[in-house]
């Protein structure tokens, strides 16, 4: 966190350098930037994704996608930044281990995991045991490594519902269920349930076999996923949108830029999800950070908005779309409603981006954009902060 504190100190020095008559605006902008900068260096563990398959042949399988490193070190959602956790050093040591080495380190923990999670069929706890763990090689360690933990067992064919519980000390989680007819090769996923605050899931019905989720359910699920990927989870995308906002608070050019960004990331998101294009994380993530830094620097040197900004935003949107793809690949896409889910996710992203712009406008633009010092205090300082954060992220994501 030392780098984060240095960044905050730089912002405070910048704000303190302005004349006293600008104090109200100065501290409003300072608070805005500190809120933006405080989590800027955060290394956040993703919620676990849980998929439970129940088959007509009397078996079930739980696929738990989570960070084995985080489980072993007790780092969960209460740590906004993994580096604030007591076991941060141990977590970093585990992240660089080869898959086989990490698997051996995880073996003693498997019994505890199976004991503390809970899967109930019709109110009766099912015996759980880890049957397999798939751990990828470390690769690009700046992105948390997601392993797949399998738990399997028997279930009565007359079972009517199931519930799932994943302790909060292991982290937040999302769970969905599918019913499988092995003979007819039929199955459909339920809607995701997002579980926080140590809560168990609502019961999943197993009596309405192979009921395809309605169009409304699919739209709602992926709309919310897209929105939440921006607010509150997409800090890098938030900074990019704020960079767009700072150069001009006029709604028409702002909306044009956001729309170009959305069209661009929709293209690459769709192509990536269909396997047409693919770039490794160690290229995409630093370039996304560099795009954030570039927008901040351009705001400092450009006195006004030019049409070339639309082309620039479109180009960067293509890049950010590849970053969005990682979320959907973890989340999964319905085979029967791929286009609906993809469009809904992008609409959710668009709504999240518009929410960021409206919040920025209501807290800063509405009150200060007409003042003669607005560019000097708000645009220059805000853009400098965005550029510093973007450049730090670029360096941090390149240096392994």
C-alpha positions as CSV (number, residue, x, y, z in Angstrom):
1,X,0.0,0.0,0.0
2,X,3.0,2.3,0.1
3,X,2.4,3.4,-3.5
4,X,-1.2,4.2,-2.7
5,X,-0.2,6.5,0.2
6,X,2.4,8.2,-2.0
7,X,-0.3,8.9,-4.6
8,X,-2.7,10.3,-2.0
9,X,0.1,12.6,-0.7
10,X,0.8,13.8,-4.2
11,X,-2.9,14.7,-4.6
12,X,-2.9,16.5,-1.3
13,X,0.1,18.6,-2.3
14,X,-1.5,19.4,-5.6
15,X,-4.7,20.6,-3.9
16,X,-2.9,22.5,-1.3
17,X,-1.0,24.6,-3.9
18,X,-4.2,26.5,-5.0
19,X,-5.1,29.9,-3.6
20,X,-7.4,30.0,-0.5
21,X,-10.4,31.5,-2.4
22,X,-10.7,28.2,-4.2
23,X,-10.8,26.2,-1.0
24,X,-14.4,24.8,-1.3
25,X,-13.9,23.5,-4.8
26,X,-10.4,22.4,-4.0
27,X,-11.5,20.1,-1.2
28,X,-14.6,18.9,-3.0
29,X,-12.3,17.8,-5.9
30,X,-9.8,16.4,-3.4
31,X,-12.3,14.2,-1.7
32,X,-13.6,13.0,-5.1
33,X,-10.1,12.1,-6.1
34,X,-9.2,10.4,-2.8
35,X,-12.3,8.3,-3.1
36,X,-11.1,7.3,-6.6
37,X,-7.5,6.8,-5.6
38,X,-7.9,5.0,-2.3
39,X,-8.7,1.6,-3.9
40,X,-6.6,2.2,-7.0
41,X,-3.9,-0.1,-6.0
42,X,-6.3,-2.8,-4.7
43,X,-5.7,-6.4,-5.6
44,X,-9.2,-7.9,-5.0
45,X,-10.2,-11.5,-4.8
46,X,-13.2,-12.4,-7.0
47,X,-16.3,-14.0,-5.5
48,X,-16.4,-17.7,-5.9
49,X,-18.7,-19.1,-8.7
50,X,-20.5,-22.3,-7.9
51,X,-22.3,-24.5,-10.4
52,X,-24.3,-27.5,-9.1
53,X,-25.4,-30.2,-11.5
54,X,-28.1,-32.7,-10.4
55,X,-28.6,-35.6,-12.8
56,X,-31.5,-37.9,-13.3
57,X,-29.1,-40.9,-12.8
58,X,-29.0,-40.0,-9.1
59,X,-25.7,-38.1,-8.9
60,X,-24.7,-34.5,-8.2
61,X,-21.6,-32.5,-8.9
62,X,-20.4,-29.2,-7.5
63,X,-18.0,-27.1,-9.5
64,X,-16.5,-24.4,-7.2
65,X,-14.4,-21.8,-9.1
66,X,-12.3,-19.9,-6.5
67,X,-8.8,-18.8,-5.7
68,X,-7.1,-21.6,-3.8
69,X,-4.5,-19.1,-2.7
70,X,-7.1,-17.0,-1.0
71,X,-8.8,-20.0,0.6
72,X,-5.4,-21.1,2.1
73,X,-4.6,-17.7,3.5
74,X,-8.0,-16.7,4.7
75,X,-8.3,-13.7,2.4
76,X,-11.9,-12.9,1.7
77,X,-14.3,-10.1,0.8
78,X,-13.6,-8.2,4.0
79,X,-10.2,-7.2,2.5
80,X,-10.7,-4.5,-0.1
81,X,-7.0,-4.9,-0.9
82,X,-5.4,-8.3,-0.4
83,X,-2.2,-6.5,0.6
84,X,-3.9,-5.4,3.7
85,X,-4.5,-9.0,4.9
86,X,-2.3,-10.4,7.6
87,X,-1.2,-13.2,5.3
88,X,-0.6,-11.0,2.2
89,X,3.0,-12.2,1.9
90,X,2.0,-15.9,2.0
91,X,-0.8,-15.2,-0.5
92,X,1.8,-13.7,-2.9
93,X,4.1,-16.7,-2.4
94,X,1.3,-19.1,-3.3
95,X,0.4,-17.2,-6.5
96,X,3.7,-18.0,-8.1
97,X,3.7,-21.7,-7.3
98,X,3.4,-24.3,-10.1
99,X,0.1,-26.0,-10.3
100,X,1.4,-29.3,-8.8
101,X,3.0,-27.5,-5.9
102,X,-0.1,-25.5,-5.1
103,X,-2.2,-28.7,-5.3
104,X,-0.1,-30.3,-2.7
105,X,-0.3,-27.3,-0.4
106,X,-4.1,-27.4,-0.8
107,X,-4.6,-31.1,0.0
108,X,-4.6,-30.7,3.8
109,X,-7.3,-27.9,3.4
110,X,-9.7,-30.0,1.4
111,X,-11.3,-31.8,4.4
112,X,-12.0,-28.5,6.1
113,X,-13.5,-27.0,3.0
114,X,-15.8,-30.0,2.5
115,X,-16.8,-29.9,6.2
116,X,-17.6,-26.2,6.4
117,X,-19.6,-25.7,3.1
118,X,-23.1,-27.2,3.1
119,X,-25.3,-28.7,0.4
120,X,-28.8,-29.8,1.5
121,X,-31.3,-31.8,-0.4
122,X,-34.8,-31.4,1.0
123,X,-33.3,-30.1,4.2
124,X,-30.9,-33.0,4.7
125,X,-27.2,-32.3,4.5
126,X,-25.4,-34.3,1.8
127,X,-22.0,-35.8,2.5
128,X,-19.4,-33.8,0.6
129,X,-15.9,-34.7,-0.5
130,X,-13.4,-33.2,-2.9
131,X,-12.9,-35.5,-5.8
132,X,-10.7,-33.4,-8.1
133,X,-9.0,-30.0,-8.1
134,X,-8.0,-28.4,-11.4
135,X,-5.4,-25.7,-10.8
136,X,-4.0,-23.7,-13.8
137,X,-0.3,-22.8,-14.1
138,X,0.5,-19.4,-12.6
139,X,0.9,-17.6,-15.9
140,X,0.2,-13.9,-15.5
141,X,0.1,-13.5,-11.7
142,X,-1.4,-10.0,-11.8
143,X,-4.8,-11.6,-12.5
144,X,-5.9,-13.9,-9.7
145,X,-5.7,-17.6,-10.6
146,X,-9.0,-19.3,-10.6
147,X,-9.0,-23.0,-9.8
148,X,-11.9,-25.5,-10.1
149,X,-12.7,-27.7,-7.1
150,X,-15.1,-30.6,-7.7
151,X,-17.3,-32.2,-5.1
152,X,-19.5,-35.2,-6.1
153,X,-21.9,-37.6,-4.6
154,X,-25.3,-39.4,-4.7
155,X,-28.8,-37.9,-4.5
156,X,-32.2,-39.5,-4.3
157,X,-34.1,-39.2,-7.6
158,X,-37.2,-38.0,-5.6
159,X,-35.4,-34.9,-4.3
160,X,-37.5,-31.8,-4.8
161,X,-35.1,-28.9,-3.8
162,X,-31.6,-28.1,-2.7
163,X,-29.9,-25.2,-0.8
164,X,-26.3,-24.2,-0.8
165,X,-24.1,-22.5,1.9
166,X,-20.6,-21.2,1.5
167,X,-19.1,-19.6,4.7
168,X,-18.4,-15.9,4.5
169,X,-14.8,-16.5,5.8
170,X,-14.2,-18.2,2.5
171,X,-15.5,-15.1,0.6
172,X,-18.7,-14.0,-1.3
173,X,-20.1,-16.4,-3.8
174,X,-22.7,-16.8,-6.6
175,X,-24.5,-20.1,-7.2
176,X,-26.7,-21.6,-9.9
177,X,-28.1,-25.1,-10.5
178,X,-28.7,-27.2,-13.5
179,X,-30.8,-30.3,-13.9
180,X,-29.4,-32.9,-16.3
181,X,-31.4,-35.6,-18.2
182,X,-28.5,-37.9,-19.2
183,X,-30.7,-40.0,-21.4
184,X,-32.1,-37.2,-23.5
185,X,-29.0,-34.9,-23.2
186,X,-31.2,-32.0,-21.9
187,X,-30.3,-29.4,-19.3
188,X,-30.8,-25.8,-18.4
189,X,-29.2,-23.5,-15.8
190,X,-31.2,-21.7,-13.1
191,X,-30.8,-18.0,-12.4
192,X,-27.7,-17.0,-10.4
193,X,-28.1,-16.3,-6.7
194,X,-25.5,-13.8,-5.3
195,X,-24.8,-14.7,-1.7
196,X,-23.2,-12.3,0.8
197,X,-23.1,-11.7,4.6
198,X,-22.8,-15.4,5.4
199,X,-26.3,-16.3,4.0
200,X,-27.4,-19.6,2.5
201,X,-29.2,-19.7,-0.8
202,X,-32.9,-19.7,-1.3
203,X,-34.1,-23.3,-2.2
204,X,-33.6,-24.3,-5.9
205,X,-36.5,-26.3,-7.1
206,X,-35.7,-29.7,-8.7
207,X,-39.3,-30.5,-9.7
208,X,-39.6,-28.2,-12.7
209,X,-37.1,-30.2,-14.7
210,X,-35.6,-28.7,-17.8
211,X,-37.6,-25.5,-17.6
212,X,-35.8,-23.0,-19.7
213,X,-35.2,-19.6,-18.0
214,X,-37.6,-17.0,-19.3
215,X,-36.4,-14.2,-21.5
216,X,-37.1,-11.7,-18.7
217,X,-34.9,-13.8,-16.3
218,X,-32.0,-13.9,-18.8
219,X,-32.2,-10.2,-19.5
220,X,-32.3,-9.3,-15.8
221,X,-29.4,-11.6,-14.9
222,X,-27.0,-10.3,-17.5
223,X,-28.2,-6.7,-17.2
224,X,-27.3,-6.7,-13.5
225,X,-24.0,-8.5,-14.2
226,X,-23.0,-5.8,-16.7
227,X,-24.0,-2.9,-14.4
228,X,-22.2,-4.4,-11.4
229,X,-19.1,-4.9,-13.5
230,X,-18.9,-1.1,-13.8
231,X,-20.4,-0.1,-10.4
232,X,-19.0,-1.0,-8.0
233,X,-16.5,-3.5,-9.4
234,X,-14.9,-1.9,-12.5
235,X,-12.5,0.7,-11.2
236,X,-10.3,0.7,-14.3
237,X,-13.4,1.3,-16.5
238,X,-14.7,3.9,-14.1
239,X,-11.5,5.9,-14.3
240,X,-11.6,5.7,-18.1
241,X,-15.2,7.1,-18.1
242,X,-14.2,9.8,-15.7
243,X,-11.3,10.7,-18.0
244,X,-13.9,11.1,-20.8
245,X,-16.1,13.2,-18.6
246,X,-13.4,15.6,-17.5
247,X,-12.6,17.1,-20.9
248,X,-16.2,18.1,-21.6
249,X,-19.3,18.1,-19.3
250,X,-21.6,18.8,-22.2
251,X,-24.0,15.8,-22.4
252,X,-24.2,15.4,-26.2
253,X,-20.4,14.8,-26.8
254,X,-20.3,12.8,-23.6
255,X,-23.0,10.5,-24.7
256,X,-21.4,10.1,-28.2
257,X,-18.2,9.1,-26.6
258,X,-19.8,6.6,-24.2
259,X,-21.8,5.2,-27.1
260,X,-18.7,4.7,-29.2
261,X,-17.0,3.0,-26.3
262,X,-20.0,0.7,-25.9
263,X,-20.2,-0.2,-29.6
264,X,-16.5,-0.9,-29.7
265,X,-16.4,-3.2,-26.6
266,X,-19.5,-5.0,-27.8
267,X,-17.7,-6.0,-31.0
268,X,-14.6,-7.4,-29.3
269,X,-16.6,-8.9,-26.4
270,X,-18.7,-10.8,-28.9
271,X,-15.7,-11.9,-31.0
272,X,-13.8,-13.0,-27.9
273,X,-16.7,-14.9,-26.4
274,X,-17.1,-16.8,-29.8
275,X,-13.4,-17.6,-29.9
276,X,-12.7,-15.5,-33.0
277,X,-10.0,-13.4,-31.3
278,X,-8.0,-13.9,-28.1
279,X,-5.2,-12.0,-26.5
280,X,-3.4,-13.0,-23.3
281,X,-4.1,-11.1,-20.0
282,X,-0.5,-10.0,-19.8
283,X,-1.1,-7.9,-22.9
284,X,-4.7,-6.8,-22.5
285,X,-4.4,-5.7,-18.8
286,X,-1.4,-3.4,-19.2
287,X,-2.8,-1.9,-22.4
288,X,-6.1,-1.1,-20.6
289,X,-4.1,0.6,-17.9
290,X,-2.2,2.5,-20.5
291,X,-5.4,3.7,-22.2
292,X,-6.5,5.2,-18.9
293,X,-3.2,7.0,-18.5
294,X,-3.4,8.3,-22.1
295,X,-6.9,9.8,-21.6
296,X,-5.7,11.5,-18.5
297,X,-2.6,12.9,-20.2
298,X,-4.6,14.0,-23.3
299,X,-7.0,15.9,-21.0
300,X,-4.0,17.9,-19.7
301,X,-2.6,18.9,-23.1
302,X,-5.9,19.2,-25.1
303,X,-7.7,22.5,-24.5
304,X,-11.0,21.3,-26.2
305,X,-12.7,18.2,-27.5
306,X,-11.9,17.2,-31.1
307,X,-13.6,14.7,-33.4
308,X,-10.5,12.5,-33.2
309,X,-11.5,11.8,-29.6
310,X,-14.3,9.6,-30.9
311,X,-11.9,7.4,-32.9
312,X,-9.6,7.2,-29.9
313,X,-12.4,6.2,-27.5
314,X,-13.6,3.6,-30.1
315,X,-10.1,2.1,-30.3
316,X,-9.8,1.9,-26.6
317,X,-13.3,0.4,-26.4
318,X,-12.1,-2.5,-28.5
319,X,-9.4,-3.1,-26.0
320,X,-11.7,-2.9,-22.9
321,X,-14.1,-5.3,-24.6
322,X,-11.4,-8.0,-24.2
323,X,-11.3,-7.2,-20.5
324,X,-15.0,-7.6,-20.2
325,X,-14.8,-11.0,-21.8
326,X,-13.0,-12.4,-18.8
327,X,-16.1,-11.6,-16.6
328,X,-18.5,-13.4,-19.0
329,X,-16.2,-16.3,-19.5
330,X,-16.2,-16.9,-15.7
331,X,-20.0,-16.2,-15.5
332,X,-20.9,-18.4,-18.4
333,X,-23.3,-17.7,-21.3
334,X,-26.5,-19.5,-22.1
335,X,-26.2,-21.5,-25.4
336,X,-29.9,-20.9,-26.3
337,X,-29.9,-17.2,-25.6
338,X,-26.3,-16.1,-26.3
339,X,-27.3,-13.0,-28.2
340,X,-29.9,-11.9,-25.6
341,X,-27.4,-12.4,-22.8
342,X,-24.6,-10.5,-24.7
343,X,-26.8,-7.6,-25.5
344,X,-28.2,-7.4,-22.0
345,X,-24.7,-7.5,-20.5
346,X,-23.6,-4.6,-22.7
347,X,-26.8,-2.6,-21.9
348,X,-25.9,-3.1,-18.2
349,X,-22.4,-1.9,-18.9
350,X,-23.8,1.2,-20.7
351,X,-26.2,2.0,-17.8
352,X,-23.2,1.6,-15.4
353,X,-21.2,4.1,-17.5
354,X,-24.0,6.6,-17.6
355,X,-24.4,6.3,-13.9
356,X,-20.7,7.1,-13.4
357,X,-21.1,10.2,-15.7
358,X,-24.3,11.3,-13.8
359,X,-22.6,10.9,-10.4
360,X,-19.6,12.9,-11.6
361,X,-21.8,15.6,-13.1
362,X,-24.0,16.0,-10.0
363,X,-21.0,16.1,-7.6
364,X,-18.5,18.2,-9.6
365,X,-19.7,19.3,-13.1
366,X,-23.1,20.8,-12.1
367,X,-21.6,23.1,-9.4
368,X,-18.2,24.1,-10.8
369,X,-18.1,23.7,-14.6
370,X,-19.0,27.3,-15.3
371,X,-16.3,28.7,-12.9
372,X,-13.2,30.2,-14.6
373,X,-10.9,28.0,-12.5
374,X,-12.7,24.8,-13.4
375,X,-10.2,23.6,-15.9
376,X,-7.2,24.4,-13.7
377,X,-8.6,22.9,-10.5
378,X,-10.9,20.1,-11.6
379,X,-9.8,19.0,-15.1
380,X,-6.0,19.3,-14.6
381,X,-5.9,17.9,-11.1
382,X,-8.4,15.1,-11.9
383,X,-6.7,14.2,-15.2
384,X,-3.3,14.2,-13.5
385,X,-4.6,11.7,-10.9
386,X,-6.1,9.5,-13.5
387,X,-2.8,9.6,-15.5
388,X,-0.7,8.7,-12.4
389,X,-3.0,5.8,-11.5
390,X,-3.0,4.6,-15.1
391,X,0.8,4.7,-15.4
392,X,1.2,3.0,-12.1
393,X,-1.2,0.2,-13.1
394,X,0.7,-0.1,-16.4
395,X,4.0,-0.6,-14.6
396,X,2.4,-2.9,-12.0
397,X,0.8,-5.1,-14.6
398,X,4.0,-5.4,-16.7
399,X,6.4,-6.1,-13.8
400,X,5.9,-9.7,-12.7
